[in-house]
Amino acid sequence: MALVGACTTLPTVAHAQLNVFACEPEWAALASVIGGELTNVKSATNAYQDAHRIRAKPSLLAAMRKADIVFCSGAGLELGWLPILIRKAGGRDVQPGAIGWIMASDHIAKLEIMDKVDRSMGDVHPEGNPHVHLDPRNISVIAHVLNERLSAIDPDNRHTYDKNFALFSRKWDSKIEQWQAQAAPLEGRQVVVYHKAWMYLLNWLGMTVVATLEPKPGLPPTASHLEKTLRQLKSKEILAVLVAPYENEKPATWLASKANLPVLKLPYTVGGSDEAVDLVSLFDETITRLVKEK
């Protein structure tokens, strides 16, 4: 695959490991798998933090100064803090468009791309929904991109990156088939979500969102909106109210109690539950929890 927007002059790596600055745990996990012992991976966030709202703190500036690759979701998810880190501490090779700049959402077909946006619409992403990791088919594409970038930056170790990628891809493709078969009963089911962080997962599984707890993206639920949502759910057959580890469960619990629905906390990313320790177990746990509610 061609390196879109990559620099024509590749950087010379003067240290034993490539330093990967990953904005989210899912990309840190993927970089660790493909890069293996040849990479030193730093995740800027954890599963209990909302990646929209992170401070550009000194420890992240220090990690950015060392970065050979910046690996993030993109599509505006990190808009409030990543540009500050890049501007203050990012080297030449991790600037936007450079060989070490990888925004996952640049490489897949995004959902919910918007033509017109204004402030009245809330915290929306005109570039499309940035939560691309929750469709495992996207992970396959992005793993290929990462392998190509690692190999271009560190060509002496291409064989190792290729080997790691091939091993990952074989297992991942098999797991996708397994997950799709396991999740077949979920097709057509409806859910309520706190935020539209689940759209790639639900689109992959053929499920639909009937309501969101946020009145507008990024705005906390209000009593009037929750009452309106409760009325909206009458006569609908809802699987569950989905929440992420970093989201406030109280609005979901209130709505669920009134509508006689379960609240289902899914791991969302690596580290989001005791079981979700890597990318494979993230999807294992997510599908298992959903299917239990069917």
VEXTORNU-687821 format. One record per residue (C-alpha): x negated, y, z; residue in three letters; residue number from 1. Coordinates in steps of 0.001 Angstrom, whole numbers, plus 500000, padded with zeros to 6 digits. Each point is the difference from the previous one (the first is absolute). Example, Ala and Ser with C-alpha at 12.3 -4.5 7.8 and 13.67 -1.06 7.14 Angstrom:
2
487700/495500/507800/ALA/1
498630/503440/499340/SER/2
END
This chain:
294
500000/500000/500000/MET/1
498675/503461/499153/ALA/2
499209/502286/502877/LEU/3
502548/502731/499496/VAL/4
498623/503401/500873/GLY/5
496722/498560/501277/ALA/6
496719/501830/499770/CYS/7
497714/499015/497174/THR/8
496978/500074/502283/THR/9
500255/497409/502740/LEU/10
498658/500767/503470/PRO/11
496956/498252/501364/THR/12
500782/498233/503252/VAL/13
497070/500322/502393/ALA/14
501349/497855/502832/HIS/15
500788/496346/500484/ALA/16
503752/500353/500219/GLN/17
502537/502116/498157/LEU/18
501973/502202/502378/ASN/19
503719/499867/499255/VAL/20
502240/502658/501535/PHE/21
503503/498509/499874/ALA/22
502905/502251/500867/CYS/23
502301/497166/501081/GLU/24
499523/496517/501551/PRO/25
501241/498156/496910/GLU/26
497251/501492/497832/TRP/27
497397/499389/502699/ALA/28
501078/496353/500050/ALA/29
499796/499697/496213/LEU/30
496582/501673/499881/ALA/31
498720/497619/502669/SER/32
501156/496992/497974/VAL/33
498591/501103/496622/ILE/34
496887/501682/501392/GLY/35
499284/497469/502701/GLY/36
496695/500439/501801/GLU/37
498852/502463/497362/LEU/38
502381/502651/501312/THR/39
500422/501944/503210/ASN/40
503688/500918/500172/VAL/41
501558/502775/502108/LYS/42
503792/500382/500259/SER/43
501086/503565/500721/ALA/44
503344/498902/501434/THR/45
501572/497029/501737/ASN/46
503413/498367/499750/ALA/47
501405/502077/502853/TYR/48
499233/503311/498312/GLN/49
502027/501726/497304/ASP/50
497522/500582/497169/ALA/51
501900/503152/499024/HIS/52
498988/501656/503258/ARG/53
496341/499506/500851/ILE/54
497517/502605/501225/ARG/55
496706/500475/498186/ALA/56
498109/499348/503230/LYS/57
496181/500000/500360/PRO/58
499689/496184/499954/SER/59
501693/499911/496582/LEU/60
497745/502766/498716/LEU/61
496990/497962/501126/ALA/62
501310/496901/498223/ALA/63
500732/501988/496851/MET/64
496425/501313/499852/ARG/65
498758/496420/499640/LYS/66
502670/498858/497523/ALA/67
499043/498421/496681/ASP/68
503672/499243/499285/ILE/69
503180/501722/501155/VAL/70
502865/497516/499707/PHE/71
503502/501303/500743/CYS/72
503649/499753/498994/SER/73
500174/503392/498308/GLY/74
503198/501501/498544/ALA/75
499872/502653/502712/GLY/76
500120/497630/502981/LEU/77
496769/501412/501456/GLU/78
500511/503561/498722/LEU/79
499954/501540/503484/GLY/80
496496/498800/500904/TRP/81
498039/498215/497249/LEU/82
499273/503148/497916/PRO/83
498508/501640/503108/ILE/84
497696/497033/500581/LEU/85
498949/499887/496357/ILE/86
499344/503711/499841/ARG/87
497988/500144/503223/LYS/88
498174/496678/499961/ALA/89
500508/498125/496729/GLY/90
496999/499386/497772/GLY/91
499921/500485/496230/ARG/92
500881/496404/499244/ASP/93
503213/499916/502053/VAL/94
501575/503164/498629/GLN/95
503304/499625/498089/PRO/96
499319/498336/496663/GLY/97
496543/498740/500990/ALA/98
498916/496360/500009/ILE/99
500521/499671/503763/GLY/100
503510/501487/500059/TRP/101
502724/497311/499972/ILE/102
503632/500966/500493/MET/103
502023/496783/499876/ALA/104
503139/501702/498728/SER/105
498130/501217/496898/ASP/106
499799/496437/498721/HIS/107
503548/498675/500320/ILE/108
503482/500913/498770/ALA/109
501309/502207/502802/LYS/110
503593/500112/501200/LEU/111
502026/503173/500648/GLU/112
497995/502424/497859/ILE/113
501744/503381/500161/MET/114
500184/502692/497336/ASP/115
501086/502879/502215/LYS/116
499165/500513/503661/VAL/117
500652/502808/502465/ASP/118
499632/500414/503755/ARG/119
503696/499409/500625/SER/120
499491/496344/499062/MET/121
497718/499279/502981/GLY/122
496627/498264/499934/ASP/123
500303/498450/496549/VAL/124
497294/498765/497659/HIS/125
500509/501252/496432/PRO/126
497220/497691/498778/GLU/127
502074/497015/501118/GLY/128
500410/497867/503102/ASN/129
496476/499473/501414/PRO/130
500632/496820/502034/HIS/131
498853/497786/497141/VAL/132
498354/497253/502060/HIS/133
503286/498352/500975/LEU/134
500391/498352/496604/ASP/135
497328/497270/499924/PRO/136
499880/500180/496211/ARG/137
498576/503504/500403/ASN/138
497294/498616/502254/ILE/139
498904/497731/497144/SER/140
499545/502973/497666/VAL/141
498222/502129/502565/ILE/142
497661/497162/501003/ALA/143
498846/499865/496374/HIS/144
499353/503754/499976/VAL/145
498047/499772/503240/LEU/146
497888/497136/498694/ASN/147
499097/501999/496908/GLU/148
499024/503061/502026/ARG/149
497903/498054/502482/LEU/150
498217/498264/497143/SER/151
499390/503285/498159/ALA/152
498571/501730/503066/ILE/153
497953/496976/501082/ASP/154
499322/498014/496794/PRO/155
497295/497858/501603/ASP/156
502708/498315/502058/ASN/157
502658/499693/497288/ARG/158
499868/496200/500190/HIS/159
500975/500074/503690/THR/160
502840/502477/499468/TYR/161
501297/497966/497049/ASP/162
499859/496803/502053/LYS/163
501857/501581/502931/ASN/164
502609/501456/497657/PHE/165
500560/496675/498228/ALA/166
500450/498146/503296/LEU/167
502399/502646/501277/PHE/168
502007/500094/496772/SER/169
500516/496239/499864/ARG/170
501300/499911/503553/LYS/171
502028/503184/499584/TRP/172
501762/498855/496817/ASP/173
500931/496735/501710/SER/174
501312/501860/503042/LYS/175
502127/502319/497855/ILE/176
501734/496967/498507/GLU/177
500524/498594/503489/GLN/178
501378/503276/501383/TRP/179
502381/500477/497080/GLN/180
501412/496505/500455/ALA/181
500320/500459/503747/GLN/182
501706/503393/499586/ALA/183
502470/498920/497292/ALA/184
502975/500074/502444/PRO/185
499322/503700/500639/LEU/186
500841/501099/496453/GLU/187
502942/502388/499978/GLY/188
499941/500602/503762/ARG/189
500364/503539/501352/GLN/190
498030/501758/502722/VAL/191
499803/503294/501843/VAL/192
496543/501575/500325/VAL/193
498523/502766/502092/TYR/194
497842/501340/497144/HIS/195
499678/498821/496412/LYS/196
496688/498334/500775/ALA/197
501481/496625/499038/TRP/198
501047/500687/496413/MET/199
497284/497930/498284/TYR/200
500680/497027/502260/LEU/201
503755/500214/499459/LEU/202
499670/500556/496264/ASN/203
497794/496907/499732/TRP/204
502493/497892/501960/LEU/205
503096/501328/498232/GLY/206
501382/501648/503148/MET/207
501604/503436/500309/THR/208
500036/502906/502457/VAL/209
503480/501218/500898/VAL/210
498959/502724/502456/ALA/211
496997/501695/501618/THR/212
499831/501179/503594/LEU/213
498143/503137/498921/GLU/214
502417/502645/498693/PRO/215
497187/501039/497655/LYS/216
496540/498464/499587/PRO/217
497763/501006/502873/GLY/218
502803/501453/502139/LEU/219
500928/498142/503202/PRO/220
503482/498506/500257/PRO/221
502705/502287/501384/THR/222
503103/498969/501908/ALA/223
502273/501257/497226/SER/224
498068/498104/497324/HIS/225
500076/496785/502045/LEU/226
503769/500343/500463/GLU/227
500397/500551/496271/LYS/228
497830/496969/499284/THR/229
502048/497876/502390/LEU/230
503182/500880/498110/ARG/231
498217/499240/496732/GLN/232
499215/496456/501156/LEU/233
503603/498986/500629/LYS/234
501103/497053/497860/SER/235
496403/499423/498805/LYS/236
498089/496802/500666/GLU/237
496625/501169/501282/ILE/238
497068/497691/500723/LEU/239
498196/502242/502502/ALA/240
498625/503424/500834/VAL/241
496309/499991/499048/LEU/242
497394/501952/501957/VAL/243
496215/500242/499816/ALA/244
497737/499794/503078/PRO/245
499345/503757/499951/TYR/246
503661/501012/499742/GLU/247
502287/500987/502887/ASN/248
502255/497021/500723/GLU/249
502620/501918/502001/LYS/250
502087/501226/497013/PRO/251
499906/496512/498468/ALA/252
501013/498421/503312/THR/253
502932/502420/500393/TRP/254
501284/499381/496486/LEU/255
499486/496253/500240/ALA/256
501917/499777/503273/SER/257
502944/501939/498566/LYS/258
500048/498031/496737/ALA/259
499194/496614/501569/ASN/260
496789/499616/497993/LEU/261
496536/498719/500890/PRO/262
497026/502349/500078/VAL/263
497168/498343/498122/LEU/264
496498/501325/500635/LYS/265
497742/498918/497150/LEU/266
496211/500329/500208/PRO/267
499850/502349/496963/TYR/268
496210/499718/499775/THR/269
497106/497947/501303/VAL/270
499951/500207/503793/GLY/271
503699/500851/500236/GLY/272
500670/496857/502043/SER/273
497914/497421/501835/ASP/274
500501/497635/497071/GLU/275
499196/502407/497148/ALA/276
496228/499886/500242/VAL/277
499225/500151/496268/ASP/278
501808/500496/496693/LEU/279
501196/496414/499678/VAL/280
501397/499830/503530/SER/281
501566/503456/499522/LEU/282
502243/498617/497260/PHE/283
500410/496631/501718/ASP/284
501360/501757/503073/GLU/285
502114/502493/498060/THR/286
501759/497368/497899/ILE/287
500472/497671/502961/THR/288
501655/502723/502096/ARG/289
502295/501080/497168/LEU/290
501086/496473/499131/VAL/291
500841/499272/503650/LYS/292
502648/502761/499811/GLU/293
501629/498764/496803/LYS/294
END
